[in-house]
Amino acid sequence: MAFLTALVTLCLLQQSLALYFHIGETEKKCFIEEIPDETMVVGKYKVQAYDYNVKDYMPAHQDIGMHVDIADPEGKIILSRTYAAEGRFTFTSHTAGEHVICLNSNSSAWFNTGQLRVHLDISVGEDAVDYQQVQAKDKLTELQLRVRQLLDQVEQITKEQNYQRYREERFRTTSESTNQRVLWWSIAQTLILLVTGFWQMQHLKSFFEAKKLV
């Protein structure tokens, strides 16, 4: 069972976010990525601008760049930088949780005069490592490189499992707090009904006594 869980986690970790989206020159697009702590993230992007002459998206001009803002789960900005029309950004998470990744062009136009298509590929953890570069830098053999990859995968699986436990603990705490509030609210409603019933009985008794019916 533990092996199956680790295998499923490994398959999930090997997935990366690859997509493209359209924005105006002055628009901003944000994504939320759940990332374990102490995990490297690499984002690769390419910006294309719509050419009204050819009626298609073409490579953007050199004066169009991409500004990237990344905030951690506590809202602290951990990366804020302007890049070229095509490139990559890298950061390492220090707090587990939802990281907000926002991209917008550095255009100074006041209005959305043009449309941009942004190709984005985000790799998390072991997928973010360029092992060909690592092999060339550290002069590793194929066996040593494979062992290095397996060690990184095991480390990433451990981080992901720790993050999942953290999420389960947070969800359990929230559920227990909600259940406790529901319990106290039920007790408060019962007390209100009892007090209201007692008051009504006393009021009716006083009314009947005043009318000399009892």
N, C-alpha and C positions, 0 to 999 in steps of 0.2 A: 504493500500500500504506500509506504514511504517512497519507494522507488518510482511508483506511478505518479505520485504527486510531484516529485522532483522532475520527472520527464515532462509532465504537462507544463510545469512552471518554465522549464527550459524552452519549450516550444513557444510559449507566450513571450519570453524574453527575446527570442530571435526575430520577432515581428518588429517592423519599424513603420513609422507614419510617412507615407509617400502620397502626395496629392498635389493638385494645383487649384488655384482660386483666382477670382477676378476682383479687383478693387480699383477705385478711382485714385487719381494722383494724390488726393488729400485724405483718403480714407485709411483707417487702421483695421487690421484683422488680428484677432487674438485666438489662441488655442490654449486649452488646459491639458497638461500632461502630468499624470501621476508618476512620480519618480522616487525611488528609495534614496536614503541618504548616502552620501559619499559615492555618487554615481556620475560618470562622465556622460555628457550628452553632446552630440555633434549634429548640427543642422546645416544642410546644404540647400542652396536656393539659386534660382535663376529668374530674372525679371525680363518679361517681354512686353513691348508697348504695341498698342493697336495702330496699324498704319491704314489710314482711310483711303489711301491711293490703291493699295493692293488688297484692301479689305481682309486683312489677316494680321495675326500677331507676329511681330518681327523682334529681333534682339534690340533691347533698349539702348538709348544713347548713353555715352559715357557720363553725361552730366546727371543722369538719373541713378540714384543710389537707393539703398534699403537701410532703414533705421530699425534696429532690433532692441526691444526692451524685454527683460526677463525678470519676473518677480517670484520670490519664494513663497511658501505657504503662509508666512507671516506678513506678506505684503512688502517685504524689503527688496529693493532693486539690486539684483546681483550682476546684471549686465545691461549696459545702455551704450550703444555704439552704432555709428553709421558706417556701412560697408559699401562696396561697389555694387554694380548691377548684377553681378554674379559672384558667388563666393561661399564661404562657410563661416559659421560661428560655433564656438565651443564654450561650455561651462560645466562646472562640477557642482552637483547639489550637496548642500551641507545639512539640509533639513528634509526629512521624508514628508511627502504630501503632494498636493496639487501645485504645480508651477505654471504660471501664466506666461505664455510666449506671445508677444505682440510684434507685428511687423507693419511698417508703413514707409512709403517713399519719402525721400528728402526734398520733394518738389516744393517750391515756394509759391506755387500758383494759389490764387485765392478761391478758385472754383475747380470742380472736377472736369477739366478740359480734355483729359485723356483717360483711357482705360488701360489698366495693366493686368497682365497675367503672371502670377507668381507660382513657380514650381518649387515645392518644398519637400524635403526628405529629412526626417528627424530620426536619428539612430540613438538608442539608449543602451548604456552598459557595454557589454562585450561586443555588440554590433558596431559601436562607435570607434572601435580600435582598428587601425590600419595595420594588420599583422604582416603584410608584405614590407611595410616600412620598418616595423619592429625587427623583422628577420634580418633586413639589410643593415640596420643600425647596430644590433647586438651580435650579428654574425652567427645566427642560430641555424642548426640543422633542421631538417623537416621534422624529425622526431622531437627535438627540443621545442620547436615552434608548436607542434601539436600538444605537447604537455603544457606549454604556456597557455594555450587556448583553453584546455580543459580546466586548468587551475582558475583562470579568469571566469569561466562559466560557473564553476562551483561557488566561487566567491559572490558572483552576481545572484545566483540562486539563493544563497544564504541571506543576502540583503533583501531580496524580494520576499522571502518567507518571513523575515523579521518585520518587514513593512506590512505584510498581510496580517500578522499577529497584532501589530499596533492598531491596524484598522478594526480588527475584530474586538480588541479591548475597548477602543473608543466607542464602537457601536454598542457594545454591552453596557458600558457606563451610561450612554445616552438612553438606552432602553430601560435600565434600572431607574434612572432619574425620572423618566416619563411615567413608569409604572407607579413610582412612589407618589408623584404628583396626582395621578389619577386616583390612587387610594385615599390620599388626604382630601381630595375634592369630593369623593363619595362620602367620606365621613362627615365633611362639612355640610353636604346636602342633607344627610340623615339628621344631623343635629338641628338644622334649620327647620326641617319638617316636624321634628318632635317639639321644638319650641313653639312653632306656629300652631300645631295641634293643641298643645297645652293652653296657649293663649286663647284660642277659639273656645275651648271648653270652659275656661274661666269667664270669658265674655258672655257666653250663652247662659251659664249659671247665674251670673249677676243680672242678666236680662230677665230670666224667669223669676228670680227672687224679687226683682223690682216690680214685676207684674203680678206678684203673689200667686204664681202658678205652681210653685213648689213650696 
